[in-house]
Amino acid sequence: MHRTTNLRHIALTSATAVLLAGTVLMAGCASILPQEEAALDIPLVTPAPIAYKTEPAKVGSISNEVTLTGQIIAESEQNLYFTAEQGRLTEVLVNTGDSVKEGDLLATVGTDELDRQIKMQKLEVERAQILYDEASKAVDNTDLNAQIEVQVREVNKAQIAFDSAPEGTEKSMASLTLEQMRIQLDAMVAKRDHPASSSAASLAAVTLDEQKLTLEALQKQKEGTEITAPFDGVITYTSKTKIGDSVAGYETIITICDPTTLIAASDDQETTELSVGAVAQVVLSDKSVLNAEVIETPVTIDDKSEYAAFSFLKFTDPLPEKVKSGAKITIKYKTEEKDSVIVIPKKFVVSASDRKYVVVLENGLRVEKDVTIGISNTTDVEIKTGLYEGDLIITN
């Protein structure tokens, strides 16, 4: 009994010792290991307010316009030329930009050959006149036979001249002379064989008329060797043909215009946008602007005309003296225009599929407003519905 009590005492003492040792050990470890930090509180972040930039919708005017290129031309302008078949240019008495008076001599072409032909033809007319006068008188056969012999020799000479003449004008004139000689010979023979003076006189009269007509034609050609001013005006073009060079008939040598009839002209494709009676602005090379009225368009001009593609405008403002025919210009024409409407920059209209809207600021909030648009140009647009004056458009 006593032995059992001792064992229990020993066991209890050992257990106490172990427990005490564990407590000490745990206390030592606690001092060695790091202590866990306390959890931090999560901070509450307040977002910064969005700074919108805005621009108020305004009432204003808007228009659409077309811009055309063109030039100043004279409504009264004429190309001048020689009507003689051909010749050599002998003188040009004017330069581009010169002012001239009606009837002033402007240019001439050489006429040496034509002058020679006119002199010869005058002789033929005189001869025909003499023959006519003789045919109208009673002449005996002796004198008539002598005249026939002379005329036969003239015919032979004319034949030789025709055979040796070069092709061209000389050949034609030689042929004409030969035919005239033959007609005169026939008239003499007829007068000898048929003494009735009335028949001979009639034939001589025909010959005389033929010679006069030939002379008139040559003199008409002579008139075509000079160019004169048809009206008071300004020279806008002179040919580069050199003095002495050959000039063909009806080849333009000089162009003259009446500076009091200057108008604006354009053949741009968009000239069909213009309408007769409308007012447009003409911008000159120095950037000055003149008002002009549309007087002709491709719609009103005959489609067979050389000006079928043109539009013409008459100036309603005075033209500066420095403006000349041929000057380059710009024509601006408003095709549509409205006043007192909502107008905003075109860049603020957003297109998405079939929808168009503008972003505005309402009560501090971003709002998309659907809109319908009207006139639109390169920078601005008309808002027909969806916005009111003063609505704040968000621009950023």
C-alpha positions as CSV (number, residue, x, y, z in Angstrom):
1,M,0.0,0.0,0.0
2,H,2.7,2.3,0.9
3,R,4.6,1.3,-2.3
4,T,1.6,2.2,-4.5
5,T,1.3,5.6,-2.9
6,N,4.8,6.4,-3.7
7,L,4.5,5.5,-7.4
8,R,1.5,7.8,-7.8
9,H,3.4,10.6,-6.2
10,I,6.3,10.0,-8.6
11,A,4.1,9.9,-11.7
12,L,2.3,13.1,-10.6
13,T,5.6,14.8,-10.0
14,S,6.9,13.8,-13.5
15,A,3.8,15.0,-15.3
16,T,4.0,18.3,-13.6
17,A,7.6,18.6,-14.6
18,V,6.8,17.8,-18.3
19,L,4.0,20.3,-18.3
20,L,6.1,23.0,-16.8
21,A,8.9,22.3,-19.4
22,G,6.4,22.5,-22.3
23,T,5.1,25.8,-21.0
24,V,8.6,27.2,-20.8
25,L,9.4,25.9,-24.3
26,M,6.3,27.5,-25.8
27,A,7.1,30.8,-24.1
28,G,10.6,30.7,-25.6
29,C,9.3,29.9,-29.2
30,A,6.8,32.7,-28.9
31,S,9.6,35.1,-28.3
32,I,11.6,33.8,-31.4
33,L,8.8,33.7,-34.1
34,P,7.5,37.1,-35.7
35,Q,4.2,38.3,-34.5
36,E,1.4,38.6,-37.2
37,E,0.5,42.2,-38.1
38,A,-3.1,43.5,-37.7
39,A,-5.2,43.8,-40.9
40,L,-5.3,47.3,-42.5
41,D,-8.5,49.0,-43.3
42,I,-9.4,49.4,-47.2
43,P,-9.3,53.1,-48.2
44,L,-12.4,54.5,-49.9
45,V,-11.4,56.4,-53.2
46,T,-13.7,59.1,-54.5
47,P,-13.4,59.4,-58.4
48,A,-12.5,62.8,-59.8
49,P,-15.4,64.6,-61.6
50,I,-15.3,64.5,-65.5
51,A,-14.5,68.0,-66.9
52,Y,-16.5,68.3,-70.1
53,K,-15.8,71.0,-72.7
54,T,-18.9,72.4,-74.3
55,E,-20.0,74.7,-77.0
56,P,-23.6,76.1,-77.2
57,A,-25.7,75.5,-80.2
58,K,-26.3,78.8,-82.0
59,V,-28.7,80.3,-84.5
60,G,-27.1,81.5,-87.7
61,S,-26.9,81.3,-91.5
62,I,-25.6,78.5,-93.7
63,S,-25.1,78.1,-97.4
64,N,-23.7,75.7,-99.9
65,E,-21.8,77.0,-103.0
66,V,-20.0,75.8,-106.0
67,T,-16.7,77.3,-107.1
68,L,-15.9,77.5,-110.8
69,T,-12.9,78.6,-112.8
70,G,-13.3,80.8,-115.8
71,Q,-12.0,83.9,-117.6
72,I,-12.9,87.3,-118.8
73,I,-14.0,87.5,-122.4
74,A,-15.4,90.2,-124.7
75,E,-19.0,89.6,-125.8
76,S,-18.0,91.6,-129.0
77,E,-14.9,89.9,-130.3
78,Q,-13.9,89.2,-133.8
79,N,-11.1,87.3,-135.6
80,L,-9.7,89.2,-138.5
81,Y,-8.0,87.7,-141.6
82,F,-7.1,88.3,-145.3
83,T,-9.7,87.1,-147.8
84,A,-7.1,87.0,-150.6
85,E,-6.3,83.3,-151.5
86,Q,-2.7,83.6,-150.5
87,G,0.1,86.1,-150.2
88,R,3.2,87.1,-148.2
89,L,2.7,89.1,-145.0
90,T,4.2,92.6,-145.6
91,E,3.3,94.4,-142.4
92,V,1.4,94.2,-139.1
93,L,0.8,97.6,-137.6
94,V,-0.5,96.7,-134.2
95,N,0.5,94.7,-131.1
96,T,-1.5,92.9,-128.5
97,G,-3.1,95.4,-126.1
98,D,-3.2,98.3,-128.6
99,S,-6.3,100.4,-128.8
100,V,-7.6,101.1,-132.3
101,K,-10.3,103.0,-134.0
102,E,-12.8,101.7,-136.6
103,G,-11.3,101.8,-140.0
104,D,-7.6,101.8,-138.9
105,L,-5.3,99.7,-141.1
106,L,-4.0,96.8,-139.1
107,A,-2.1,94.5,-141.5
108,T,-1.3,94.0,-145.2
109,V,-0.3,91.1,-147.4
110,G,1.9,91.4,-150.5
111,T,-0.1,91.9,-153.8
112,D,2.5,92.3,-156.5
113,E,1.2,89.5,-158.6
114,L,-2.4,90.6,-158.1
115,D,-1.6,94.1,-159.0
116,R,-0.1,92.9,-162.3
117,Q,-3.2,90.9,-163.1
118,I,-5.4,93.9,-162.4
119,K,-3.4,96.0,-164.8
120,M,-3.6,93.4,-167.5
121,Q,-7.3,93.1,-167.0
122,K,-7.8,96.8,-167.3
123,L,-6.2,96.6,-170.7
124,E,-8.5,93.8,-171.6
125,V,-11.5,95.9,-170.6
126,E,-10.2,98.7,-172.8
127,R,-9.8,96.4,-175.7
128,A,-13.3,95.0,-175.3
129,Q,-14.6,98.5,-175.1
130,I,-12.9,99.4,-178.4
131,L,-14.2,96.3,-180.1
132,Y,-17.7,97.0,-178.8
133,D,-17.5,100.6,-180.1
134,E,-16.3,99.3,-183.5
135,A,-18.9,96.6,-183.7
136,S,-21.5,99.3,-183.2
137,K,-20.3,101.1,-186.4
138,A,-20.6,100.1,-190.0
139,V,-17.3,98.7,-191.1
140,D,-16.3,97.4,-194.6
141,N,-15.1,93.8,-195.0
142,T,-11.6,94.9,-195.9
143,D,-11.0,96.5,-192.5
144,L,-12.8,93.6,-190.8
145,N,-10.6,91.0,-192.5
146,A,-7.5,92.9,-191.3
147,Q,-8.9,93.0,-187.8
148,I,-9.6,89.2,-188.0
149,E,-6.0,88.5,-189.1
150,V,-4.7,90.6,-186.1
151,Q,-7.1,88.8,-183.8
152,V,-6.0,85.4,-185.1
153,R,-2.4,86.3,-184.1
154,E,-3.7,87.4,-180.7
155,V,-5.4,84.0,-180.2
156,N,-2.2,82.2,-181.2
157,K,-0.2,84.2,-178.7
158,A,-2.8,83.6,-176.0
159,Q,-2.6,79.8,-176.8
160,I,1.2,79.8,-176.5
161,A,1.0,81.7,-173.2
162,F,-1.6,79.2,-171.9
163,D,0.5,76.2,-172.9
164,S,3.6,77.5,-171.1
165,A,1.9,78.9,-168.0
166,P,2.6,77.0,-164.7
167,E,-0.3,75.4,-162.9
168,G,-2.2,77.6,-160.5
169,T,-3.3,81.2,-160.8
170,E,-1.2,82.0,-163.9
171,K,-2.7,79.0,-165.7
172,S,-6.2,80.1,-164.8
173,M,-5.6,83.7,-166.0
174,A,-4.0,82.5,-169.2
175,S,-7.0,80.2,-169.9
176,L,-9.3,83.2,-169.3
177,T,-7.3,85.4,-171.7
178,L,-7.3,82.7,-174.4
179,E,-11.1,82.2,-174.1
180,Q,-11.6,86.0,-174.4
181,M,-9.4,86.2,-177.5
182,R,-11.4,83.4,-179.1
183,I,-14.7,85.1,-178.3
184,Q,-13.5,88.3,-179.8
185,L,-12.3,86.4,-182.9
186,D,-15.7,84.7,-183.2
187,A,-17.4,88.0,-182.9
188,M,-15.4,89.4,-185.8
189,V,-15.9,86.4,-188.0
190,A,-19.6,86.6,-187.3
191,K,-19.7,90.2,-188.1
192,R,-17.9,89.6,-191.4
193,D,-20.1,86.7,-192.4
194,H,-23.3,88.2,-191.1
195,P,-23.0,91.9,-191.7
196,A,-26.0,92.8,-189.5
197,S,-24.4,95.2,-187.1
198,S,-26.8,94.5,-184.3
199,S,-25.5,90.9,-183.9
200,A,-21.9,91.9,-183.8
201,A,-22.6,94.7,-181.3
202,S,-24.4,92.2,-179.1
203,L,-21.5,89.8,-179.0
204,A,-19.1,92.7,-178.4
205,A,-21.3,93.8,-175.5
206,V,-21.2,90.3,-174.0
207,T,-17.4,90.3,-174.2
208,L,-17.2,93.7,-172.6
209,D,-19.3,92.6,-169.7
210,E,-17.2,89.5,-169.2
211,Q,-14.0,91.5,-169.0
212,K,-15.6,94.0,-166.6
213,L,-16.7,91.1,-164.3
214,T,-13.2,89.6,-164.3
215,L,-11.8,93.0,-163.4
216,E,-14.2,93.4,-160.5
217,A,-13.3,90.0,-159.1
218,L,-9.7,90.9,-159.1
219,Q,-10.3,94.2,-157.5
220,K,-12.4,92.4,-154.8
221,Q,-9.4,90.2,-154.1
222,K,-7.3,93.3,-153.8
223,E,-9.6,94.5,-151.0
224,G,-8.9,91.2,-149.2
225,T,-5.2,92.0,-148.9
226,E,-5.8,94.5,-146.1
227,I,-7.1,94.1,-142.6
228,T,-8.9,97.1,-141.0
229,A,-10.5,97.5,-137.6
230,P,-14.3,96.8,-137.9
231,F,-15.0,98.8,-134.7
232,D,-13.3,100.8,-131.9
233,G,-11.6,98.2,-129.7
234,V,-8.5,96.6,-128.2
235,I,-6.2,94.1,-130.0
236,T,-6.2,90.8,-127.9
237,Y,-4.2,88.6,-130.3
238,T,-1.7,89.0,-133.1
239,S,-0.3,86.1,-135.2
240,K,3.3,85.0,-134.7
241,T,3.7,84.8,-138.5
242,K,6.9,86.6,-139.5
243,I,7.0,89.4,-142.1
244,G,7.6,87.8,-145.5
245,D,6.1,84.4,-144.6
246,S,3.2,83.0,-146.7
247,V,-0.3,83.6,-145.3
248,A,-3.3,81.5,-146.4
249,G,-6.7,83.2,-147.0
250,Y,-9.0,83.2,-143.9
251,E,-6.2,82.4,-141.5
252,T,-6.6,84.4,-138.3
253,I,-4.0,87.2,-138.1
254,I,-5.5,89.5,-135.5
255,T,-8.3,89.4,-132.9
256,I,-10.0,92.5,-131.7
257,C,-12.5,93.0,-128.9
258,D,-14.8,95.7,-127.6
259,P,-13.6,96.3,-124.0
260,T,-17.0,97.8,-123.1
261,T,-18.6,94.3,-123.5
262,L,-16.5,92.3,-121.1
263,I,-18.3,89.4,-119.4
264,A,-17.3,86.3,-117.3
265,A,-17.4,82.9,-118.8
266,S,-16.8,79.3,-117.5
267,D,-17.1,75.8,-119.0
268,D,-16.6,73.9,-115.8
269,Q,-18.7,70.8,-115.5
270,E,-20.6,72.3,-112.5
271,T,-21.9,75.3,-114.6
272,T,-25.2,73.4,-114.9
273,E,-25.7,74.4,-111.2
274,L,-26.1,78.0,-112.3
275,S,-29.5,79.4,-113.2
276,V,-30.3,82.5,-115.4
277,G,-30.9,85.6,-113.3
278,A,-29.0,84.3,-110.3
279,V,-26.3,86.5,-108.6
280,A,-22.8,85.1,-108.3
281,Q,-19.5,86.5,-107.1
282,V,-16.5,86.8,-109.4
283,V,-13.1,86.8,-107.7
284,L,-10.4,88.5,-109.7
285,S,-6.7,87.7,-109.5
286,D,-6.1,90.4,-106.9
287,K,-8.8,88.8,-104.7
288,S,-11.2,91.6,-105.2
289,V,-14.8,90.5,-105.6
290,L,-17.4,91.7,-108.1
291,N,-21.1,90.8,-108.3
292,A,-22.4,89.4,-111.6
293,E,-25.7,88.1,-113.0
294,V,-26.0,84.8,-114.8
295,I,-27.2,85.5,-118.4
296,E,-26.6,82.2,-120.2
297,T,-26.1,78.6,-119.1
298,P,-25.7,75.2,-121.0
299,V,-29.4,74.8,-120.5
300,T,-30.3,77.9,-122.5
301,I,-27.6,77.7,-125.2
302,D,-28.1,75.7,-128.4
303,D,-26.4,72.3,-127.9
304,K,-24.9,72.7,-131.4
305,S,-23.2,75.9,-130.6
306,E,-19.4,76.0,-129.9
307,Y,-20.3,77.6,-126.5
308,A,-22.8,74.8,-125.6
309,A,-20.8,73.9,-122.4
310,F,-20.5,77.5,-121.2
311,S,-22.2,79.7,-118.7
312,F,-21.9,83.5,-119.1
313,L,-22.3,86.2,-116.5
314,K,-22.8,90.0,-116.9
315,F,-21.1,92.2,-114.3
316,T,-23.4,94.3,-112.2
317,D,-20.5,96.1,-110.4
318,P,-18.2,98.4,-112.3
319,L,-15.1,96.7,-113.8
320,P,-11.7,98.1,-112.8
321,E,-9.8,99.5,-115.8
322,K,-7.0,97.0,-115.3
323,V,-9.3,94.0,-116.1
324,K,-8.6,92.7,-119.6
325,S,-10.0,90.1,-121.8
326,G,-8.4,86.7,-121.1
327,A,-7.9,87.3,-117.4
328,K,-8.4,84.2,-115.2
329,I,-11.2,84.4,-112.5
330,T,-13.0,82.3,-109.9
331,I,-16.8,82.3,-109.8
332,K,-18.6,81.5,-106.5
333,Y,-22.3,80.7,-106.6
334,K,-24.6,79.8,-103.7
335,T,-26.8,76.9,-104.6
336,E,-28.8,77.0,-101.3
337,E,-28.9,79.2,-98.3
338,K,-30.9,79.5,-95.0
339,D,-31.0,82.1,-92.3
340,S,-32.1,81.9,-88.6
341,V,-31.5,78.2,-88.2
342,I,-29.5,76.1,-85.8
343,V,-26.0,75.7,-87.2
344,I,-23.2,73.7,-85.6
345,P,-19.8,72.5,-86.7
346,K,-20.1,69.4,-88.9
347,K,-17.6,67.5,-86.9
348,F,-19.9,67.3,-83.9
349,V,-22.5,65.2,-85.7
350,V,-21.9,61.5,-85.1
351,S,-23.2,59.0,-87.8
352,A,-23.9,55.4,-86.7
353,S,-25.7,53.2,-89.2
354,D,-28.9,55.0,-90.0
355,R,-28.7,57.2,-86.9
356,K,-27.2,60.7,-86.5
357,Y,-26.8,62.2,-83.1
358,V,-25.0,65.0,-81.2
359,V,-23.6,64.5,-77.6
360,V,-24.8,67.2,-75.2
361,L,-24.5,68.0,-71.5
362,E,-27.7,67.9,-69.5
363,N,-27.8,68.4,-65.8
364,G,-24.1,67.4,-65.6
365,L,-24.7,64.2,-67.6
366,R,-23.6,63.1,-71.1
367,V,-26.7,62.6,-73.3
368,E,-26.9,61.5,-77.0
369,K,-29.6,63.4,-78.9
370,D,-30.8,62.2,-82.2
371,V,-30.9,64.9,-84.9
372,T,-32.0,65.5,-88.5
373,I,-29.8,67.6,-90.7
374,G,-30.5,70.1,-93.5
375,I,-28.0,72.1,-95.5
376,S,-24.4,70.8,-95.2
377,N,-21.2,72.3,-96.4
378,T,-17.5,71.5,-95.9
379,T,-17.5,72.9,-92.3
380,D,-21.0,73.3,-90.9
381,V,-24.4,71.7,-90.9
382,E,-27.9,72.8,-90.3
383,I,-29.8,71.0,-87.5
384,K,-33.5,70.8,-88.4
385,T,-34.7,68.9,-85.3
386,G,-33.1,67.5,-82.1
387,L,-31.3,70.6,-80.8
388,Y,-32.3,74.0,-79.5
389,E,-30.4,77.2,-79.3
390,G,-28.2,77.1,-76.2
391,D,-27.9,73.3,-75.9
392,L,-24.4,72.5,-74.7
393,I,-22.6,70.4,-77.2
394,I,-19.8,68.3,-75.7
395,T,-16.7,69.0,-77.8
396,N,-14.3,66.6,-76.1
